[in-house]
């Protein structure tokens, strides 16, 4: 039966089942892994959002302190009359010449030294703790003036209306920290202008969120700082315009999804944007991701290994069942009896099926053996009836008469042949079914002597039997049919040297008998058919004296342990090898 497999994947039912379970486990593992990864990504984005908020709030506190200092300075200006007079002159002047003229007028009208606002602001600019980069004065009458520090001094510049608006940003400050109106001390309901305090965004936000990309821009959309955007800032800002909320995911056309956190300062009118793509987020947490991958891989592998072990065990048991069926198909019921059912399956349906098959095999073996014995008995009865129909004394007397005439004519070979034939016939007629190997070899030698007389110098034989196996019981009349096969199929009358060797040697557990000739070899391609017919062929009458008959009789007599094989000799000729186990007990005579 060629359906017996050695591995479980050889069975289609288990192969399909295993492939399905592998796919199912991988799918479930991938889904759970992605769900777990999404959970951790949410935690990591929360951490990123908290980090961005902490940075933003810290910078807001810094700017709040700067606003307080700017407010204190603005309020302190009112305490000096001369400083306020200079501030009024500066706010209302359109250029340096006009400002100098107004200062001259102020000096003529005052007996004390007049104030100078740029020098007073210098103290504010040179205080590194306050981080103010420049101060602008704006009014409808005088336009805009910028005061900034240059080295250890301050510079004052009047901006013309033709210059680009926002030129003050080039003086070192690009982020307005505070803006306060300055009123006329003589008419408090009048405003001289606005005092604006500027800081450098790099001084405030430089070095923040180094692990992420971030951007800083003002309310007019002017980009102040950019860290790591690498040209994708415009695309992200375009998506942010239509994106609701202060955090979430952006999906650039080229690139991985990006998580953003946007913080807006209403007081200082600027926005702080932090972004990180999913790849960078996973890279920052690669150790956690690696542990997750390893854990899920081991879990999936463990499930598959456990399932593999179970399905392999079931497949092995199915192989045993298939092997039982194969043995039954070939009539090898002894193999079924040798099989041991695993204890794992004795209580389940597999075990019930295997036990039933084993029991069925034993019953079939008993039935076949019973039928075979009955058939042999029937043949034996027919033979004995035939023997009784022949008068043995008549045959013996006839052979003795022929021997006497041969002696009279001095034909010694003929006389010896007739004598051996009578002895062989008398021994076979009076021997029981079970004899010793020594007796069976003796009968064979009688037969071969007769054949040697018949063929003369063309035939030579050699018989050898070791003494320690001479008393092993065996079946009567089985060596002679094997020798007859040689004369029927291997003997070449035209050859001057036909050799037949029959040797019996002691071997561990029993004896080995070898029948070797130098005749015609069998076709190598037909040897498998010869062996198969010898073991499992039919029981037709014409096969009784052949290999099949010898094998069946010997196998029935010895049972387990008996072996018989045929083949060709390397030097030429045919070979029959038989191993018979040492059988205890005495022969029945």
C-alpha positions as CSV (number, residue, x, y, z in Angstrom):
1,X,0.0,0.0,0.0
2,X,1.8,3.1,-1.2
3,X,-0.4,5.4,0.8
4,X,1.7,5.0,3.9
5,X,3.7,8.1,4.6
6,X,6.8,8.7,6.8
7,X,6.1,12.3,7.8
8,X,2.7,13.9,8.6
9,X,3.0,16.4,5.7
10,X,2.7,13.5,3.4
11,X,-1.0,13.2,4.3
12,X,-3.1,15.8,2.5
13,X,-5.6,16.1,5.4
14,X,-2.8,17.1,7.8
15,X,-0.9,19.2,5.3
16,X,-3.9,21.3,4.6
17,X,-4.8,21.5,8.2
18,X,-1.3,22.5,9.2
19,X,-1.1,25.2,6.4
20,X,-4.4,26.6,7.6
21,X,-3.4,26.8,11.2
22,X,0.0,28.4,10.3
23,X,-1.9,31.1,8.3
24,X,-4.4,31.5,11.1
25,X,-1.8,31.8,13.8
26,X,0.2,34.3,11.7
27,X,-2.9,36.3,11.0
28,X,-4.0,36.5,14.7
29,X,-0.4,37.2,15.8
30,X,-0.1,40.0,13.2
31,X,-3.5,41.5,14.3
32,X,-2.6,41.3,18.0
33,X,0.8,42.7,17.3
34,X,-0.5,45.6,15.3
35,X,-3.1,46.3,18.0
36,X,-0.5,46.2,20.7
37,X,1.8,48.4,18.6
38,X,-1.0,50.9,18.1
39,X,-1.5,50.9,21.9
40,X,2.1,51.7,22.4
41,X,2.2,54.2,19.6
42,X,-0.6,56.0,21.4
43,X,1.4,56.0,24.6
44,X,4.5,57.3,22.8
45,X,2.5,60.1,21.0
46,X,1.1,61.1,24.4
47,X,4.6,61.3,25.8
48,X,5.6,63.3,22.8
49,X,2.6,65.6,23.3
50,X,3.5,66.0,26.9
51,X,7.1,66.8,26.1
52,X,6.1,69.4,23.5
53,X,3.7,71.0,26.0
54,X,6.3,71.1,28.7
55,X,8.8,72.8,26.3
56,X,6.1,75.2,25.2
57,X,5.0,76.1,28.7
58,X,8.6,76.6,29.8
59,X,9.2,79.0,26.9
60,X,5.9,80.8,27.7
61,X,7.1,81.3,31.3
62,X,10.4,82.8,29.9
63,X,8.4,85.1,27.7
64,X,6.1,86.0,30.6
65,X,9.1,87.1,32.6
66,X,10.3,89.2,29.7
67,X,6.9,90.8,29.4
68,X,7.0,91.7,33.1
69,X,10.4,93.3,32.7
70,X,9.2,95.2,29.7
71,X,6.1,96.4,31.6
72,X,8.2,97.4,34.6
73,X,10.5,99.4,32.3
74,X,7.6,101.0,30.5
75,X,6.0,102.0,33.8
76,X,9.4,103.3,35.1
77,X,9.7,105.7,32.2
78,X,6.9,107.9,33.7
79,X,9.0,108.5,36.8
80,X,11.5,110.7,34.8
81,X,10.1,113.8,33.2
82,X,13.2,114.4,31.1
83,X,13.1,110.8,29.8
84,X,9.4,111.2,28.8
85,X,10.2,114.5,27.0
86,X,12.9,112.7,25.0
87,X,10.5,109.8,24.4
88,X,7.9,112.3,23.0
89,X,10.6,113.8,20.8
90,X,11.7,110.4,19.5
91,X,8.1,109.2,18.9
92,X,7.2,112.3,16.9
93,X,10.5,112.6,14.8
94,X,10.6,111.1,11.3
95,X,14.4,111.2,11.0
96,X,17.5,111.7,12.9
97,X,17.8,115.4,12.1
98,X,14.3,116.1,13.3
99,X,15.0,114.2,16.5
100,X,18.2,116.1,17.1
101,X,16.3,119.4,16.6
102,X,13.7,118.4,19.1
103,X,16.4,117.4,21.7
104,X,18.0,120.9,21.2
105,X,14.7,122.5,21.9
106,X,14.2,120.4,25.0
107,X,17.7,121.4,26.2
108,X,17.0,125.1,25.8
109,X,13.9,124.9,27.9
110,X,15.4,122.9,30.7
111,X,18.0,123.9,33.2
112,X,18.9,120.3,34.0
113,X,20.4,117.7,31.7
114,X,17.8,116.3,29.3
115,X,17.1,112.5,29.1
116,X,18.2,110.2,26.3
117,X,15.9,107.2,25.7
118,X,18.3,105.0,23.6
119,X,20.9,105.2,26.4
120,X,18.2,104.4,29.0
121,X,17.1,101.4,26.9
122,X,20.7,100.3,26.7
123,X,20.6,99.0,30.3
124,X,17.6,96.8,29.3
125,X,19.4,95.4,26.2
126,X,22.7,94.7,27.9
127,X,21.0,92.7,30.6
128,X,21.5,89.1,29.3
129,X,19.0,87.7,31.8
130,X,16.2,89.7,30.2
131,X,17.2,88.4,26.6
132,X,15.6,91.5,24.9
133,X,17.3,91.9,21.5
134,X,15.8,95.2,20.3
135,X,13.1,97.7,21.0
136,X,11.0,99.5,18.4
137,X,9.0,102.7,18.8
138,X,6.0,103.1,16.5
139,X,3.7,106.0,16.0
140,X,1.4,107.4,13.3
141,X,3.4,110.7,13.2
142,X,7.0,109.6,13.5
143,X,6.8,106.1,11.9
144,X,9.1,103.3,13.3
145,X,12.4,103.6,15.1
146,X,14.6,100.7,16.1
147,X,17.0,100.6,19.0
148,X,19.3,97.5,19.2
149,X,22.6,96.6,20.7
150,X,25.7,96.3,18.7
151,X,28.6,94.9,20.7
152,X,28.6,96.9,23.9
153,X,26.8,99.9,22.4
154,X,23.3,100.7,21.1
155,X,22.2,101.9,17.7
156,X,19.2,104.0,16.7
157,X,17.8,103.7,13.2
158,X,14.9,105.5,11.7
159,X,13.0,103.5,9.2
160,X,11.6,105.2,6.1
161,X,8.3,104.3,4.7
162,X,9.9,102.9,1.5
163,X,11.6,100.2,3.5
164,X,10.0,96.8,3.7
165,X,7.7,96.4,6.7
166,X,9.3,94.3,9.3
167,X,12.8,95.4,8.6
168,X,13.3,95.5,12.4
169,X,13.5,91.8,12.4
170,X,17.0,92.1,10.8
171,X,18.3,93.9,13.9
172,X,18.5,90.7,16.0
173,X,14.9,90.3,17.2
174,X,12.3,88.3,15.2
175,X,9.7,87.5,18.0
176,X,7.7,90.3,19.7
177,X,7.7,89.6,23.4
178,X,5.6,92.5,24.6
179,X,4.0,95.7,23.2
180,X,2.9,98.6,25.5
181,X,1.5,102.1,24.7
182,X,3.3,105.1,25.9
183,X,1.0,108.1,26.9
184,X,1.7,111.8,27.0
185,X,2.3,112.7,30.6
186,X,0.7,116.2,30.1
187,X,-2.4,114.7,28.4
188,X,-2.8,111.1,29.5
189,X,-5.6,110.6,27.1
190,X,-3.1,111.0,24.3
191,X,-0.8,108.2,23.2
192,X,2.7,109.0,22.0
193,X,3.1,105.6,20.4
194,X,3.8,102.0,21.0
195,X,6.9,100.5,22.6
196,X,7.6,97.0,21.3
197,X,10.1,94.6,22.9
198,X,11.6,92.0,20.6
199,X,13.5,88.8,21.4
200,X,15.5,86.4,19.3
201,X,13.4,83.2,18.8
202,X,16.7,81.2,18.6
203,X,17.5,82.4,22.1
204,X,14.1,81.3,23.4
205,X,13.5,78.0,21.5
206,X,17.1,77.1,20.4
207,X,17.9,73.5,21.3
208,X,14.4,72.5,22.3
209,X,12.9,69.1,21.2
210,X,16.1,68.0,19.6
211,X,14.7,64.4,19.2
212,X,11.9,65.7,16.9
213,X,11.4,68.0,14.0
214,X,9.8,71.4,15.0
215,X,8.9,74.8,13.5
216,X,8.1,78.2,14.9
217,X,6.2,80.8,13.0
218,X,4.4,84.0,13.7
219,X,0.7,85.0,13.2
220,X,1.4,86.4,9.8
221,X,2.9,83.1,8.6
222,X,6.5,84.1,8.7
223,X,8.7,81.2,9.6
224,X,11.0,82.0,12.5
225,X,12.8,78.8,13.2
226,X,13.0,75.4,11.4
227,X,14.6,72.2,12.8
228,X,14.7,69.1,10.6
229,X,11.8,69.8,8.3
230,X,14.0,69.3,5.2
231,X,11.7,71.0,2.7
232,X,8.4,69.4,3.8
233,X,7.3,72.3,6.0
234,X,5.1,73.9,3.3
235,X,3.2,70.7,2.6
236,X,2.6,70.1,6.3
237,X,1.5,73.6,7.0
238,X,-0.9,73.4,4.1
239,X,-2.5,70.3,5.6
240,X,-2.5,72.0,9.1
241,X,-4.7,74.8,7.7
242,X,-7.5,72.4,7.1
243,X,-6.8,70.1,10.0
244,X,-8.8,70.5,13.2
245,X,-7.4,70.1,16.6
246,X,-4.0,70.7,18.2
247,X,-2.6,67.1,17.6
248,X,-3.2,64.3,15.2
249,X,-1.8,62.6,12.1
250,X,-0.8,64.1,8.8
251,X,-0.3,62.1,5.6
252,X,2.3,63.6,3.2
253,X,2.2,62.4,-0.4
254,X,5.7,61.2,-0.2
255,X,6.7,59.8,3.1
256,X,5.4,58.1,6.2
257,X,2.5,59.3,8.3
258,X,3.5,62.2,10.6
259,X,2.2,62.9,14.1
260,X,1.9,66.7,14.9
261,X,1.5,68.8,18.1
262,X,0.6,72.4,17.6
263,X,0.8,75.0,20.4
264,X,-0.5,78.5,19.8
265,X,0.4,81.5,22.0
266,X,-2.4,84.0,22.0
267,X,-0.4,86.5,24.0
268,X,2.6,86.5,21.9
269,X,0.9,85.7,18.6
270,X,3.1,82.8,17.4
271,X,2.7,79.0,16.9
272,X,5.0,76.1,17.9
273,X,4.7,73.0,15.8
274,X,6.3,69.6,16.7
275,X,6.2,66.7,14.2
276,X,7.6,63.2,14.2
277,X,6.9,60.5,11.5
278,X,6.0,57.0,12.5
279,X,9.4,55.6,11.4
280,X,11.3,58.0,13.8
281,X,8.8,57.2,16.5
282,X,9.4,53.4,16.1
283,X,13.1,54.0,15.8
284,X,13.2,55.9,19.1
285,X,11.5,53.0,20.8
286,X,13.2,50.2,18.8
287,X,14.1,48.3,21.9
288,X,10.5,48.0,22.9
289,X,9.4,47.1,19.4
290,X,12.2,44.5,19.2
291,X,11.0,42.9,22.5
292,X,7.4,42.9,21.2
293,X,8.4,41.3,17.9
294,X,10.5,38.7,19.7
295,X,7.7,38.0,22.2
296,X,5.0,37.6,19.6
297,X,7.3,35.5,17.5
298,X,8.0,33.2,20.4
299,X,4.3,33.0,21.2
300,X,3.4,32.1,17.6
301,X,6.3,29.7,17.4
302,X,5.2,28.0,20.7
303,X,1.7,27.6,19.5
304,X,2.8,26.2,16.1
305,X,5.3,23.8,17.9
306,X,2.6,22.6,20.3
307,X,0.2,22.1,17.4
308,X,2.9,20.5,15.3
309,X,3.6,18.0,18.1
310,X,0.0,17.1,18.4
311,X,-0.7,16.8,14.7
312,X,2.5,14.9,14.2
313,X,1.6,12.4,16.9
314,X,-1.9,11.9,15.3
315,X,-0.2,11.5,11.9
316,X,2.2,9.0,13.3
317,X,-0.7,7.0,14.7
318,X,-2.5,7.3,11.3
319,X,0.7,6.0,9.7
320,X,0.5,3.0,12.0
321,X,-3.1,2.4,11.0
322,X,-2.1,2.7,7.3
323,X,0.8,0.3,7.9
324,X,-1.6,-2.2,9.5
325,X,-3.8,-2.0,6.4
326,X,-0.7,-2.4,4.2
327,X,0.4,-5.4,6.2
328,X,-3.1,-6.9,6.0
329,X,-3.1,-6.3,2.2
330,X,0.2,-8.2,1.9
331,X,-0.9,-10.9,4.3
332,X,1.9,-10.1,6.8
333,X,-0.2,-10.5,9.9
334,X,2.8,-11.2,12.1
335,X,3.8,-7.5,11.6
336,X,0.4,-6.4,12.9
337,X,0.9,-8.5,16.0
338,X,4.3,-6.9,16.6
339,X,2.9,-3.3,16.6
340,X,2.4,-1.7,20.0
341,X,-0.3,0.9,20.3
342,X,0.8,4.1,22.0
343,X,-0.7,4.7,25.4
344,X,-1.6,8.3,24.4
345,X,-4.3,7.1,22.0
346,X,-5.6,4.0,23.8
347,X,-8.6,5.9,25.1
348,X,-9.7,7.8,22.0
349,X,-11.2,7.0,18.7
350,X,-7.8,6.5,17.0
351,X,-7.0,3.9,19.6
352,X,-10.3,2.1,19.1
353,X,-9.8,2.0,15.4
354,X,-6.2,0.7,15.7
355,X,-7.2,-1.9,18.3
356,X,-10.1,-3.1,16.1
357,X,-7.7,-3.4,13.1
358,X,-5.2,-5.3,15.2
359,X,-7.9,-7.6,16.5
360,X,-9.2,-8.1,13.0
361,X,-5.7,-8.9,11.7
362,X,-5.2,-11.5,14.4
363,X,-8.6,-13.1,13.6
364,X,-7.8,-13.1,9.8
365,X,-4.4,-14.6,10.5
366,X,-6.1,-17.4,12.6
367,X,-8.7,-17.9,9.9
368,X,-6.2,-18.1,7.1
369,X,-3.9,-20.4,9.1
370,X,-6.8,-22.7,9.9
371,X,-7.9,-22.8,6.2
372,X,-4.3,-23.4,5.2
373,X,-3.8,-26.3,7.6
374,X,-7.1,-27.8,6.5
375,X,-5.9,-27.6,3.0
376,X,-2.6,-29.2,3.9
377,X,-4.4,-31.9,5.8
378,X,-6.6,-32.5,2.9
379,X,-3.6,-32.8,0.6
380,X,-1.9,-35.1,3.2
381,X,-5.0,-37.3,3.3
382,X,-5.1,-37.5,-0.4
383,X,-1.4,-38.4,-0.5
384,X,-1.8,-41.1,2.2
385,X,-4.8,-42.5,0.4
386,X,-2.6,-42.7,-2.7
387,X,0.2,-44.3,-0.8
388,X,-2.1,-46.9,0.6
389,X,-3.3,-47.8,-2.9
390,X,0.3,-48.7,-3.8
391,X,1.6,-51.9,-2.4
392,X,5.0,-50.9,-0.9
393,X,6.3,-54.4,-0.8
394,X,5.6,-54.7,-4.5
395,X,7.6,-51.6,-5.2
396,X,10.5,-52.6,-2.9
397,X,10.6,-56.2,-4.3
398,X,10.6,-54.8,-7.9
399,X,13.5,-52.4,-7.1
400,X,15.5,-55.2,-5.4
401,X,14.9,-57.5,-8.5
402,X,16.2,-54.7,-10.7
403,X,19.2,-54.2,-8.5
404,X,20.0,-57.9,-8.6
405,X,19.9,-58.0,-12.4
406,X,22.2,-54.9,-12.5
407,X,24.7,-56.8,-10.2
408,X,24.5,-59.9,-12.4
409,X,25.4,-57.7,-15.5
410,X,28.1,-56.1,-13.4
411,X,26.5,-52.6,-13.7
412,X,27.5,-51.4,-10.3
413,X,26.4,-47.8,-10.8
414,X,22.9,-48.9,-11.8
415,X,22.7,-51.2,-8.8
416,X,23.7,-48.4,-6.4
417,X,21.2,-46.0,-8.0
418,X,18.4,-48.5,-7.5
419,X,19.4,-49.1,-3.9
420,X,19.5,-45.4,-3.1
421,X,16.2,-44.8,-4.7
422,X,14.6,-47.6,-2.7
423,X,16.2,-46.2,0.5
424,X,15.0,-42.7,-0.2
425,X,11.5,-43.9,-1.0
426,X,11.3,-46.0,2.1
427,X,12.6,-43.1,4.3
428,X,10.1,-40.6,2.9
429,X,7.2,-43.0,3.3
430,X,7.9,-43.7,7.0
431,X,9.1,-40.4,8.3
432,X,6.8,-37.9,10.1
433,X,6.2,-34.3,9.1
434,X,8.8,-33.1,11.6
435,X,12.4,-34.3,11.4
436,X,15.9,-32.9,12.3
437,X,18.1,-30.9,10.0
438,X,20.6,-33.8,10.0
439,X,17.9,-36.2,8.6
440,X,16.7,-33.6,6.0
441,X,20.3,-33.1,4.8
442,X,20.7,-36.9,4.6
443,X,17.7,-37.3,2.4
444,X,19.0,-34.5,0.2
445,X,22.4,-36.2,-0.2
446,X,20.6,-39.5,-1.3
447,X,18.7,-37.5,-3.9
448,X,21.9,-35.7,-5.1
449,X,23.8,-39.0,-5.3
450,X,21.1,-40.3,-7.6
451,X,21.3,-37.2,-9.8
452,X,25.1,-37.5,-9.8
453,X,24.8,-41.0,-11.2
454,X,22.3,-39.8,-13.7
455,X,24.4,-36.9,-15.1
456,X,27.9,-38.4,-14.6
457,X,30.8,-36.1,-14.6
458,X,28.6,-33.0,-15.6
459,X,27.3,-32.6,-12.0
460,X,29.2,-32.0,-8.8
461,X,27.7,-31.3,-5.4
462,X,28.9,-30.3,-1.9
463,X,26.9,-30.6,1.4
464,X,28.1,-29.4,4.7
465,X,26.1,-29.1,8.0
466,X,27.6,-28.0,11.3
467,X,27.1,-30.4,14.2
468,X,25.7,-27.9,16.6
469,X,22.6,-27.3,14.5
470,X,22.0,-31.0,13.4
471,X,19.2,-31.5,16.0
472,X,17.2,-28.4,15.1
473,X,13.6,-29.6,14.2
474,X,12.5,-28.8,10.7
475,X,9.9,-29.7,8.1
476,X,10.2,-33.0,6.2
477,X,11.0,-32.7,2.4
478,X,11.9,-29.0,1.7
479,X,15.5,-29.1,0.6
480,X,14.9,-31.6,-2.2
481,X,12.3,-29.2,-4.0
482,X,14.9,-26.4,-3.9
483,X,17.5,-28.7,-5.4
484,X,15.0,-29.8,-8.1
485,X,14.6,-26.1,-9.0
486,X,18.3,-26.1,-9.9
487,X,17.9,-29.1,-12.2
488,X,14.7,-27.6,-13.7
489,X,16.0,-24.0,-14.3
490,X,19.7,-23.7,-13.7
491,X,21.3,-27.0,-14.9
492,X,23.1,-26.8,-18.2
493,X,23.6,-30.2,-19.8
494,X,26.1,-28.8,-22.3
495,X,28.3,-27.5,-19.5
496,X,31.1,-29.8,-18.2
497,X,30.8,-28.4,-14.7
498,X,27.4,-27.9,-12.9
499,X,27.9,-27.2,-9.2
500,X,25.4,-27.2,-6.4
501,X,26.5,-26.3,-2.8
502,X,24.2,-26.7,0.2
503,X,25.7,-25.5,3.5
504,X,24.2,-25.1,7.0
505,X,25.9,-22.9,9.6
506,X,25.1,-21.9,13.1
507,X,24.1,-18.3,13.4
508,X,23.1,-16.2,16.4
509,X,19.5,-17.2,17.3
510,X,19.3,-20.2,14.9
511,X,20.8,-21.5,11.7
512,X,21.4,-20.2,8.2
513,X,21.0,-22.5,5.2
514,X,22.5,-21.5,1.8
515,X,21.7,-23.3,-1.5
516,X,24.1,-21.9,-4.2
517,X,24.6,-23.1,-7.8
518,X,26.6,-21.9,-10.8
519,X,23.8,-22.3,-13.3
520,X,21.7,-19.8,-15.0
521,X,21.0,-16.6,-13.1
522,X,17.5,-15.0,-12.9
523,X,16.7,-11.9,-14.8
524,X,17.5,-9.0,-12.3
525,X,14.4,-7.2,-13.3
526,X,12.3,-10.2,-12.4
527,X,13.8,-10.8,-8.9
528,X,11.3,-8.5,-7.2
529,X,8.4,-10.4,-8.7
530,X,10.0,-13.7,-7.7
531,X,10.3,-12.5,-4.1
532,X,6.8,-11.1,-4.1
533,X,5.2,-14.3,-5.5
534,X,7.3,-16.4,-3.0
535,X,5.9,-14.5,0.0
536,X,2.4,-13.5,-1.2
537,X,1.6,-15.5,-4.3
538,X,-1.2,-18.0,-4.9
539,X,-1.4,-21.5,-3.7
540,X,-2.1,-23.2,-7.0
541,X,-1.2,-26.9,-7.2
542,X,1.6,-26.3,-9.8
543,X,3.4,-24.1,-7.2
544,X,3.5,-26.7,-4.4
545,X,7.0,-27.9,-5.2
546,X,8.3,-24.3,-5.9
547,X,9.6,-21.6,-3.7
548,X,6.1,-20.5,-2.6
549,X,5.3,-24.0,-1.2
550,X,8.6,-24.2,0.7
551,X,8.2,-20.6,2.1
552,X,4.6,-21.2,3.3
553,X,5.5,-24.5,5.0
554,X,8.6,-23.2,6.7
555,X,7.0,-19.9,7.7
556,X,4.0,-21.8,9.2
557,X,6.4,-24.2,11.0
558,X,8.8,-21.6,12.5
559,X,6.6,-18.4,12.7
560,X,8.3,-15.2,13.7
561,X,12.0,-15.1,13.0
562,X,11.9,-17.2,9.9
563,X,13.4,-15.5,6.8
564,X,13.9,-16.6,3.2
565,X,15.4,-14.7,0.4
566,X,16.5,-15.4,-3.2
567,X,19.0,-13.6,-5.5
568,X,21.8,-14.0,-8.0
569,X,25.5,-14.7,-7.2
570,X,28.1,-12.1,-8.2
571,X,30.1,-14.9,-9.9
572,X,27.0,-16.3,-11.7
573,X,24.2,-18.6,-10.7
574,X,21.3,-18.5,-8.3
575,X,21.2,-18.4,-4.5
576,X,18.6,-19.2,-1.9
577,X,19.3,-18.1,1.7
578,X,17.1,-19.3,4.6
579,X,17.3,-18.4,8.3
580,X,15.5,-20.7,10.7
581,X,15.3,-19.8,14.4
582,X,16.4,-22.4,16.9
583,X,13.2,-24.2,17.8
584,X,13.1,-25.9,21.2
585,X,11.7,-29.3,21.6
586,X,12.1,-32.7,19.9
587,X,11.0,-33.9,16.6
588,X,7.9,-36.1,16.3
589,X,8.8,-39.4,14.6
